[in-house]
């Protein structure tokens, strides 16, 4: 899966649960930044610790 495909899934999921467009745009922007700043392993580890 590409980064843009992952963002598209997130956008649709957030839209489906009623998140406003401005907030979804912020999430997509943050995701693009995180793709550049973290490895997949770092991302998984941090997300698991949060949840």
N, C-alpha and C positions, 0 to 999 in steps of 0.2 A: 504494500500500500504506500502510495506517495504521501508526502506531507499535505498537499492540497486535497487529496481524497480524505485524509483524516480530518482536516478542517471542515470539509463539506459535511461529513457525518456529524461533527460537533454542532455546526450551524443548524442543521436540520433538527437534531435532537433538542437544542435549546429553543428553536422556533416552536417545536411541537409541545413543549411544556410552558409556553407563553412568555418567554423572556423577550424583552423589548429589543428592537433592532439595534439600537445604539450600544447596548450591553453586549449583544452578540458580536458586533463589529470589534469591540474591545477584546473579547475573548479570542477572536480570530487573529488579531494583531499580536496578542500575548503569546499565542501558540506559535506564530511564525518566529517570534523572538526566541522562545524556548527551544525551538528546533535548532537554532544556530548556537545556543549557549550550552546545552546539555547533551550528553551522550544518551543513547537509549537506556543504558543501564542506570545512569544517574536519574533519569526521568522516572523509571519504574520504581526505583528505591524510594525517592522522595514522595511519589504518589502513594505508595503502599504505607509509608510511615504516616502520612496525613489521614488516610482512610482507616 
